[in-house]
Amino acid sequence: MMALILLLLFRPFFNEMLLKAPFQKSSSIYLTKSKMVKKNGIVGTLKLKENNGGGPFGNDINHLKFIIQFKTNNILRIKIVDFEEKRWQASPHVLTTTDEEELNKIFTTITTETTISNDDDIDKQKEEEEFNNNNLYEIEVSSVGEPFYFTIKRKEEGTIVFTTKNRPFVFSDQYITFGTELFSTDINEKTVDNDEEGNNEPNIYGLGERIDSLRLDIKNNKYVMWNNDNGNDEKTNLYGTHPFYLQAAKNHSSHGVFFLNTNAIDVRTKFNNDEKYLQFETIGGIIDLFLFLGPTNEQVIKQYHSIIGKSYLPPYWSLGFHQCKWGYKNLKELESVVNNYKENNLPLDVIWSDIDYMHEYWDFTFDSVNYPKELVKEFVNDLHFNGMKYVVIVDPGIPKVDLKKESYEPLELGLKLDIFIKNPTNKANAWSTVWPGACYFPDTTNPNFSSSYWTPLIHKFLKDVPIDGLWIDMNELATFLSERLFDKFNLPPYNPKSQLLYYKTLPLNSNMYISNYYNAHTLYPYFQAKATAEALQTFYNGKRSFVLTRSSFAGSGKYTSHWTGDNYSTYSSMRSSIPSILLHNMFGMSHVGADIGGFQGDCKEELLIRWMQLGSMYPFSRNHNSVNQKAQEPYQFSQKTIDISRNVLLNRYRLLPYFYTLFAKVSVEGGMVVKPLFFEFPEEQETYRIERQFLIGNYLLVSPVLEQGDVTVKAYFPNAIWYDYYKGDLVTRSANQSTLSFVELNAPIDVLPLHLRGGAIIPRQEPALNTVKQKGNPYELLIALNNEGQAFGELFLDDGESLNTIENHNYTLLNYQVNNVKNQLIIQEIVKEEGYYNNDNKLVFNNIKVYMGILKQLKVCSVTVNGQAFHNYFFHSDRLVLEIEKMKLTVGSKWMVEASLC
């Protein structure tokens, strides 16, 4: 008996040792029983071949049905399910109703006996006639009677995007696997992407959340996805699950793959002379696969976001700077932080409280001694009066208070509504231990959770103290106990992880409303974020919510911002923040950042300076660290640190109109606020491995110092015109360079290297110490000319806080363009949408700065503004920079500025 218990307990580890790849031990064979080509898809049925040995763990599903849906001319959906559709499916809970209705209309055609008995194959010519001529893909599916496979090719080039042909395919009760052969890149010459054996590895990115390199190592690897509180341990599954990857390539031939499954997943990759594959493995659910044909990297990401949901437009104030620490022991300490920022003229929009503010770490309470509710309310009102905001943390665990001795509404209401996750054995509430001690956990999938439980609790909490946003932590779910359990859900026949699946979370046989915890674990934070955002929106009567989440699933970015979790005060952790932030932008979570200075450990002064520089360019910018660690607010260090921090933060605030315009575009179109260099320069092979630099939008290149003691940066400059952001100097190559490539930049301790791409117009605004005080300040344009003497840009304006301003056309969108017409630089404002007016303070454009280094041997002879001579300008002939000042032009007045060159 003891031997059996030990075997069950350590079975996941035996799986790792003995079954490195279970699908290599044995695989099922499914025969194509029927197939039908429809106008908008291919449907069919599969039957397990008799006496074929089956999958490695038995319990293969005998009858399956499949659909390959032509969603658009560049998006395909492949769904394979048990014939009766009794198995768990995540899509109804994640995708829009429209997406599911479209699929079901096609799927119902194979639920009748007529279709099932259709054993006549469709010839290739008839299949092709049904396809839309605009499709980027063509599809090959096994003929009736053959072992099942499907192949997706690019129609124009004939290159294979995804093929299951000759790959293991298993569809059993607790083990599903399928995959594709991987093919070499389209680069023949020896490049940085050639492995040691000379193979051209595909460039693959994604499969998060983890601390890892941006470009995945696919030689022989396994990537696990399962929400877990693993800190910031490298190369392991962390807080979120995002089963999406981008395969990036030259010549506009990139594609993406999304596996919609909420069970524990791993992806195995091999790329050598003998084997080249990418293989999905999961322990439940179904196969629900989306392919995005791009063909550009940006288009792939936008197509992915069109399925999971586009990143939300955050309130304008949340783009300002945030300060937090676990360990602000009382309200007086919190007030001191705000005052020190003010006294040192350091910009600050938001002050935060970690669990310190709570009574005994209970949600929706205040410590009556250290954070008296009435005094906190006065503090928050004073913050609001001075243009600042307050955000506090809320954890999922609701403590098991003895209600005979004291009242606690979150517990009382939860028991009344029967809202908590259930223990499967006796239907009692499941519990585990977190910060308050023994806790129950509300079931975020319960239809009463949002409207009857979470929203009323949040509303009552905010009525007491007008808090501006909520921080939802520990929502993987994370617990401090890992109970030993021996059933099939807690010890499945295959475990993708090296840890037990129930490590630091609830037992997986616990029951939630929509399914058991085994199936719905990774959806817990998704539904919590949605409910929290909606509660804030209804309380604040149509204003945008601000919610920061640690854990996430595909599509969480529709509702929430994200930070990368419990990082370290090390240069390594600072470096790894860049790939994490870029990947989460791919995953549709554009408002993302890492804890500046690091959460764990004591941050040294030089590290804080360099991290404040980098963090000032994060989409979400917050300094935060842990209890019992040295305080790391900038003013805790020398005057040098204060001055440098002030400068980089003021520069961030100056750039907020540019950031906000990017966020607005992404919320409508999908895409990324910050992006890797290869997105804009896919033909330059060096860009595919660069993860120490990034672009903000298409134009602003960030090249931070990431090594201790360094005062230079070896920065890569893609083939374009580049100007120094601060002074406008043209970046030039050395005598032996045909293109810029790598350039060593001077970066003393007070410099963050930033460069502007030729052709850019960046809208900026005179900075202030918070976004409210900055709101009416004058705007300016920073212009960098390209080879043709042209530049383009845009500015999005709304009130910064109302919901649906874009849908309701309560916004203004302005385009800016520069053209060089016969040595006449013409700078124009063009109104594309005119729905927002700032009646309190009419906005003005004061200044224009033009970087003209590409127009050598020319100077500015005169300037006119709206046809009238204007003399308040200066031309720097040494750097070829034109500065026009104090124009006082009304924003949105369709003005024109002309500069005559001679």
N, C-alpha and C positions, 0 to 999 in steps of 0.2 A: 504493500500500500504506500509506504514512504517513498519507494522508488518511483511509483506512478506519479505521486505529488511532485517530486523533484523534476521528473520528466516534463510534466505540464508546466511547472513554474519556469523552467529554463528552455522550454521549447522554442521561444523566439530566438534565443541565442544559438541553439542547435541549427535552426533554420539558416542563420547567418553563416555558420561554419560549414554546414553540410550541403546546403542548397543555395549556393551563391547566386544562382539564377534558376529558380524552380522550373521555368519554361524550357530550360535546356535538358531537364530530366525526362519530361514527357509532355506531349501536347495533344490537344483534341483535334479531331478532324470533323468539320461541319460541311456537309454537302449542300449545294445550292438546290433547293427543292422547287422553287418557283421564282420568277422574276418578271416584272412588268415595268415598262417605261411610261411615265406619265408626263404631262406637259411641264410640271414643276418638280419632277423627281423620279427616282427609280426605287421601286419597292419590291420586296420579295420575302421569302421564307427560307429558313435553314433547318436542317435536321442533323443531329449527331450521328455520325457514321457508326454502325454497329461493329463491335469487336475491334475498335481501334486503339484500345488502351486508355484513352481519356487523358485528362489533365493530371498534374502531379498530386493533387489532394482529393481526387474523386468528386462525387456530387455534381457532375457536369449537368447543365440544363439541356434537356433533350431537344426541345423545339424553340427556335428563335425566329424573330422577324426583324427586318432591317428596312431602313429608308435612307436614301441619299437625296437630300432636299437641295434644290437649286434656290437658295435664299435670294441671292442677287447675282449679278454677272461676275462678282469676285468673292463671294462668300458661299461656302458649302457647309451643310450640316449632315453628319453621318450618325445615325442612331441605331443601335442594335439592342434589342430588349427580349426578355422572355415572352413567349407568344401570348400568354394571358395577361401580361403587364401587371403582375402582382408584386414585382420587386420594387424596392425603394428607388425613386427618381427625384433628383434635386431640382430639375428644371422648373417645375410649377411654382417653386418657392423663390426662384432667383430671376427667371426671365419674365418678360411682360406677357400678359394674357394674349396679346396679339401673336407673339412668337409661337406660343403653344397651340393656339387655334389654327394657325397656318399649317403646322406640322400635323395636327390631328386630322385635318381634312384629308390629307394625303394618306395618313396611316390607316384610316378606317377602311380604305379600299382593300386592305389585305386581312380583314377580320372576317370575311365571308368564305364559305366553303368553295365558292367558284374560283376565287383568286388562288386559294391554297392549292387547288388541284391543277392549276395552270402549269403544266410541265413543258410547254412550248417555249423555247428560247426566242428572244427577239434578235433578229439579225442586226449587225452593226450599222448598216445603212439606215434602217428605220430608227435606231437609237439616235443617230446623229441628226436626223431630220427633226427630231423633237427638241433639240437643244437650241437655246437662243444663240443667234450668231454673234452676239456681243459678249458671250461668256469668255472669260480668260482661261477656262479650263475645259478639258475633255475627260471623260470618265470611262474606265474599263472595269466591268464587273464579271466575275466568273460566270461561265455558262451553266445552265441547268445540268445537274449531275456531277459537276466538277467540285473539288474542294473550294470553299468560299474564299474570295479575296476581292479587294477593290484597289484600283490604281487611279490616282489623280495626276493628270499631266497639264502643263501649260500648253494651251492650244497652239500658240504661234511657234514656240521653240521646240515643242515636243518633249521638254525635260520633265522628269518625274518629280513631283512635289511630295507625294506620300503614297507608298504602296505597301500593302500587307502581304503581297505575294511572297510565298516561301518564308514567311515569318510565323513564329508560333502564335497560335490563337486558342485561348482557353476561356470558356465562359462557364464557370462553376459557381456554386453557392457562395463561397467565400474567397474565391481567387479568380480574377479576370486579368488576362494579359493580351495585348496586341501591340503591334509596332510597325515600324517602317525601316526599310533599308536607307542608309544615309549615303549620299553621293558627294564626290569631291567638288570643291569650288570650281568656278570657271576660270581660275588663274593658272596658267601653265608654267610660268616662270617660278623660280625659287623665291619664296616670300617668307615673311614672318609667320605665315599660317602653315607652312610645311612642317610636319612633325619630323621626328628623327629619322623615320624611314622614308621620307620624301612624299608622304601623302598630303594632299591638300584638304585640310580639315574644314568642314563647314563652320561658319560663324554662328553660334547658337547662344541666345541670351534668354534669361527668364527663370521659370521653375522656382519660385520663391515661396516663403521668405527665408533668406539665409545670409550670413556674412561670408562673402566669397568674392572671387574676381567677377568682373562684369561679364566677360566672355567665358562661357563654361568650358571646362576641360572635359572633353568627350572621349578621350582615348580609352579609358576604362574606369567608369565612374557610376555612382548611384546618387540620385537626388530625391530626398524624401520630402513629402509635403503632408503635414499634420500639425495643427495648431498646438504649440507647446511653449511653456515658459522656460526656455533654455538660455535665458540671459542674452548675451551676445557671443555665445560660443561659435567659433568658426566652423563652417562647412557642416552644419547640422540644421535640422528643421527648427524654425523659430516660431514667432507669434502668429503669422498669417499663412494662408494657403492660397496660392495663385498658380494653378496648373496650366500655365500658358508659356509658350516659347516663341521667340522670333528667330527665324533663320535668315540672316542678312546676307545679301550678295550684291555684287556689282551688276551693272547693266539692267537695273530695274527688274530684278528677278527674285525679290525677297518674298517670304511668306511667313505666316504664323499659324500656330496650332493651339487650340484651347480644348482641354478635356474637362467637361463639366461633370464633376464627380466629387462628392463630399466625404467619401470614406478615405481612410489612410491610403496614400498613393506613393509609389516611387517610380522614377524613370531611370532606367539603366541605359548607358551609352557605351558603345565600343567603336573605335575607329583605328584600325590597323590594317596590315596587308591581308589578314585572314577574315576579319569581320568588321562590318561597318553597319551599325544599326542604332536605333533609338527605340526602346521598348517600354511601354507603360505597364505597370502592375498595380492593381488595387484589390481590396478585400471585400468589396460589396458594390451594390448599386448596379448600374448598367454602363454601356458604352454610349457616350453622348459627346461627339467630337465635332468641333468647328474648324474649318480651314479657311484662312484668309489669304487671298492671292495677291494682295497689294496692287501693283507690283513694287512700289517704293516702300521703304521702311515706315515712313510717316503714314502712308495709306494703310499698311497692315495694322498699325496701332489704332488708327481711327476706325477701321473696320471692326477690330476687336471691341473697342469701346462702344460701337453701335449695338453690340450684342449685350454686354454686361452693364452698360450705362456709363454716361460721361461724368467726369469729375465735376463735383458741385462748384458753384461760384461762392467762395467764402466771403464773409463780411469784410469790408475794407480794413477795419481796425485790426483784424487778425493777421494782416500782412506786416504789421508793425513788429516791434521787438517785444519779447516775452521774458520774464524772469520768474524762476521757480527754484525751490529747494525742498527736499524732504528734510525737515529739521528746523523750519521756522517755528520755534517752540510756542510762541504766543503772538497775540495781535500787535503788541508793542514792537516786536522784532520785525514783523511784516511792515508796519508803518515806517520803521527805520530804513528798510530797504528802499521804499518809495522815496523817502526824503533824501537818501544818499544819491539816488539817481538824479533827482531834481537839483541838488546842490552841486553836483559835478557836471551838470548840463549834458547828461546822457539820455538819449531818446528811450522812452519806455511807454508802451501802450497797454501792457497787460501784466498784472501781478497775479501769481498763482498760489494756491494752498494745496499741499499734499495731505496725507491722512492726519497730519498734526491737528487740524482744526476740529476733528470729530470728537465726540464723546465716546470713549472706549472703542474707537474705530467703527462706530455704527454709522451707516449711511443716513443722510438727511438729518444729521444732528450737529450741534456745536458744543464744544467743550465749554461748560459754564464758567470755568476758572480762567482758562488761557485764551478762549475765543468767545467771550460772552456775546450772545446773539445781538442784543441791542447795540453794543459797541461795534460789532462787525457791520451792522447795517449802517451806522454813522460813517464808518470807514469807507464803505462801498459808495455811499452817497457822495462823500467827499472826492473819491476817485472819479466818479462820473462828472462832478462839477469841474474837475480839472482835466477832463477829456480822456480818462483812463478806464480800464475794465478790470474785472475780477473773475477768475475761473477757478473752480475747485474740482477735486477728484471724487468719483463715486465708484465703488467696487460692486461686483455682483452679489457677494455673500451677504445674506441677511441673518444676523446672529439669532441663535436659539435662546432667546431671553425667557426667563421664568415669568410668564405673564401674570402669575398670581402675586408676584412681588412688585412688578413695575410694568408700565404700559410701553408699547413700542409699535406705532402704527404700521410700519412696513411689514412687520411680522404678523400682526393681527389681521391686516387686510389680505395679506398673502394666504393665510390659513382660511379666511372666510371665502376667498375666491378659489381656493384649492389650486394655487398658481405655481407651486414649486415642483421641480423635477422629482420624479418618483423612483423609489426603490422597487425593483421588479418582483422581489420575493413576497413582500407583504403589502405592497401598494402604499407604504408609508413614504414620507418625504425623504429623499436622499439627502445625505449631509456629509460634509467634510470640514476640515479646519483651515481657516485663513486668518487674516489679521484680528478679527474680533473673537476668535475661538471657533467653536462649533457653529456651523452656518448651514442654512438651507439656501437653495439657489433658484430664483424665479425662472420659469420656463419661458424664454423669450419667443418661442414659437407658438405659445398658447394665444388664441385669438383675443383673449381678455387681457393679455399682458400689457399691451400698449394703451388701450383706451380706458380700462378699468383699474389698472394697477400702477404702471410706471408713470403715465401722464398725470394722474391725480397727485401722486407723491411728489413729482417734480414741481408741479404747479404750487402746491402748498409750501414747498421748500423755498421757491422763488418769491412767494408772497411775503415770507418772513424777511428774506434778504435778497435784493434784486441782483443776483449773480448773473453774469453775462454769458457764460458758457460752461460746459461740463466736460470733464476728462474721465473717460471710462477705461479703467485699468483692470488687470487680472481677468480679462474676459475671454481667455482661451477655451474653456474655463481653466484657471490655475488654482490649485490647492496645495496645501502643505503635506498632505497625507497621500500615500499610494497603497490602498488596501489590496491585500493578496487575494486574487480571485481566480477561479479555475474553470469557468464556463467558456463556451465557444466564442463569445464576443470579447471577453477580456484576454483570452488566449486563443486567438484564431489559428488555423493551421499554418498561415503565413503571416509574418509580421514584417512590414517594410522597414521598421526602425531597428536600431541597436538597443534601444530602451524598451521596456514594457509599454504597450500602447496606453495603459491607464496611468502611466507615470505622471504624477503631479496633476491629476485631474480626477473627475468622478468615475465610478465604475461604468464601463461602457454598456453594460446591460441595463442601466438606468433608463427610464422611459420619459420621453418628451411628447408633446402633443402630436407632432407630425411624424414621429418615428422614435426608435430607440436612440440612445446617445451615441451608439456605435455609428449610426448613419448621420446624425444631425449635429455632432460635436462641432464641426468647423463652421456651421451656420449660426452658432450661438452669438458671436460678436456681430454678425451681419444684421440680425434682427434687433439686437440691443442698440446698435448705432442708429438704425432706422427709427426705432421708437423714441430714442432720446432726441434725435433731430426734430421729429414731428412734435414732441412735447414742448420743446423750446419755441418752435415756430408758432404754435397755437397760443402759448402764454404771452409771447411778445407780439401777438396780433399781426402776423404777416411779415415779420422781420426774419432775415436769414438766421439760421442756427449756427453755432460754433460748437462742434463736438470733436474731441481728440480721442482716438482709439489706439490701443496697443495691438489688439488682435483684429484680423480682417479676413475676408474671403473675397473672391472675384466679385466686383460690383460694389464693394463697401464704399468706394470713393464717391458714389452718388450722394452719400449722406455725411461723410466724415473726413476729417484730416487725420494724419498719422505721424507718429514719431517712431524712430527705429529701435526704441527700447533701451534696456539697461546696458549701455556701452561703458567704455573704460576711459580713464584719463591718460591715454597713451597716443603716440603718433600713429600707431597702427590702427587704432580705433577711429581716429580722425580720417585717415586715408580711406578706410573701408566705408565711411559714410557716403562717399561719392557714388560708388556702384549701387549702394542700397537706395539712395534717393533717385538715381536714374531709373532703376528697375521699378520702383513704385510708381514713377510717372508712366512707365510702360503698362503697369497693372491698373492704371486708371485712378491713381491716388496722387493727384498733382500737388496738393498742399501737404508737403511732407518735409521733415527735417530730422536731424539727430541732435541729441543733447550736447550743446556747445560746452566745451570744457570736459566733457565726459561725466557719466553718472557715478561710476565707482572709482575710488582712488583719489589722491590729492593731485590737483592740477597745478603744474608749475607755471611760472609767469610767461615764459616764452611760448609754451604750448597754448596757454589761454589766448595770447595775442594772435597767434597764427590761426587758432580755431575761431576766434571772433571775426577775423578777416574772412575765412571760408564761410562761416555760419551766416555772415551778413548777406551772402548770396544764396542761402538755402531758400526754397519757397516758403517754408515755415521756420522761423528763426527764434529759438528759445535757449537760454542758458539754464541748465538744471543739473543738480547733483544730489548725492545721497546723504542721509543722516550720518553723523560722525565722520564726515569727510570735510576737509578744509573748505571754507567758504570760497567761492570763485566768482562772485560778482566782480566786474572790472575794477570797481573802486577799492576792492580789498588788496589791490596790488599797488605798484608805484604810479606816480603821475604819468609816466610814459605809457603805461597800459591804459590808463584812463583816457589820455589824449588820442591814442591810436584807436581805441574802441569807439570813442565819440566820432572820429572821422569816418570810420567804416560804416557806422550806423547811420550817420547823416547822409552818407552816399547811398545807403539802402533806401532811406526815406526819399531821397531825391529821385530814385529810380522807381518808386512805387507806381506811378502812372503806367510805366512800361510793364511791370509785373502784373498789374491789375488788368491791363488790356489782354495780356497773354492768358490769364485765368478766364476772362470772359470768353475769349475765342475757344478755349479748350472745353468750356462748359457747353458750348453750342456744337462744335465740330468734332470733339474728341481730340486726342493728341497729347502733346507733352509741353509743359512749361519749361522744364530743363531737359536737355537731351545730350546724348553722346555725339562726338564729332562725326561719326560715320553716317549719321542721319542726314547731314547736309553735304557730306563729301564721300559718298559711297564708292567712288572710283579710286579713292586713295587708300590702298590696302593698309597702310600704317594706322589709319584711324580706327580700325576694328578692335585693336587691343588697348587703345588709350582710355584709361580710367582715372587719371590724375588731373584731367581737365574736363570741362563741360561747357556747353553753350546754354545761355539763357535766351529762349526764343531761337531765332535764326542768326542773331547778329552779335551778341555779347559773349566773348570768350573769356572764361575764368581759368586762370593758371596759378593756383595757390601754392605756397610753400608748405610742404608736407613732411619735411625731415628736420630733425633737431639740428640747430646750428647753421642751417643753410641760409645763405644770403643771395643765392641765385636760383633760378628755375630753368631747367631744360624743357622748353615748351615747344610743342608741335604747332606749326602754322600751316593749315591747309592752303591749297592753291587758290588764293583770293587776295584782294587788297586788304591789308590790316593796318589799323592806326592805334597808337597808344590812346587808351580811353581818356586819360587825364589831360594830356598835352597836345594830342593830335599828331605826334611824330609818326611818320610812315615807317613801318617795320620793313627793313631791307635785308636782303640775303648777302652772304659773303661772296667773294669773287669766284669761288669754285662751286657755287650752288646754282643749278638751273631753276630750282624753285625754292621756296622758303624752307620747308621741312622743319627740322629742329633748330631752335635758336636759344642760346643761353641769355636769359634776361636777368638784369640786376633786380634784386628784391630784398633790399635791406629790411630790417625788422618792422619798419613803419609802412611798408608797401605791399599791397595786394595787386599783383599784375592782372590788369584787365585790358582787353583789346576789342576794338570795334571793327566790324567787317565793312568793307566798302559797299555802298549801296544802302546803308541803314539810316533811318531817321528814328531816333529814340526820344519819346516824349518824357520830359522830366518836370519836377516841380520844386520850388524853393522849399527846403526841408524845415521841419519844426520838431519839437520834442515829443509830439505824438500826432496821430493822424487827424484828430479833431482840430487841433491848433493849426495843422497844415492845410486844412480843407480849402480855405479861400486864398491860399498863397498863389503867386504868379507861376505860370507854366513857362517852359522853354523847350526848344528843340536842339538836340545834338545830332548833327548831320555828318555823315562820312561818305564822300563821293566814291563811286566805282570808276572803272576804266572809261566809261562813257560820260562821266560827269553827271551821273544820275543818282538818285536815292529815293527810297520809299519807306513809309511808316504809317502808323495809325494810332489813334487814341480813343479809348472807350471811356465814357463818362456816365455814371448814374448816381443815385444817392448813397451807394455803398452799403446799403443794409436791407432794402426791401426785397421780398421774394418776387421772382418772376418778372423782373424789370425787362428782360429781353423778350419774353413771350408777350408781355403787355406793351412793348415798344416804348417803355418809359426810360429810354436811354438815348444818348447821342453818340454817334460813331463818326469820327473825323479821319479822313485820309490826308496824308501829306506827301507831296512829291516834289522832287527837284529835277529840273532838266537843264542841260546846257545847250542853248540854242544860239549858235553864232557868237560864242563868247559872252553870252548873256545868261547868267544863272537865274532861273526863274523858280522861286519857292512858293508853292501854293497850298492853301487849305481847301479841301473839298469836303462838303458835308454829305455823308452817305445816309445818315439817319439822324433826325432832329426831334427827340422826344423827351429830353431831360434838360431842365433849366434850373440853375441854382439861383433862386430868387433872393436868397439872403446876401449873397456876395457874388456879383457878376465876375466870372473868371476871365483872366486876361493872360495873354502871351506877352512876356516882356523881352525875352532874349532868344537869339538864335546864334549857335556856334557851328561853323562849317569847317570840317577838316578837308582840305583841298590839295593834299600833298601829291595827288596823282596828276594835277594840272600844273606841271612844272613850267617855270619861266613865264608865269602869268601873275598878275596882281589885280587887286580890286581898285577900280578907278572911281566908282560912284555907286550909291545905293538909293533905290526908291522904295517907298512903302505905299502900296495902293496908288501908285502913279505919282506920288509926291516925293520930292527930294528929301532924303533923310541923312543926317550928318553924324549921328551918334553911333559910329562904327569904328572898328580898328582892325587893320590887316597886319598880321604878324608875318612878315616876308621871310623870316628865317625858317618858320615851320609851315608856312602856307596855311594859316588858320585865319578865318574871318569871324569876328565877333560883332554882332549887332545887338545893342542894348536899349532897354527902356522904351520899347515900341508902344506898349500899352494897347495892344490889339485885343479886341474881344474874342474869346474863344468861340468858334462857330460862326464867325462873321464872313467867312470865305475870303480872307485877305490874300494879298499877293505881295511878295517882296522880290525885287529884282536887283541883282548885283552885276554891274558891268565889269568885264575883265579886259585887261589890256596888257 
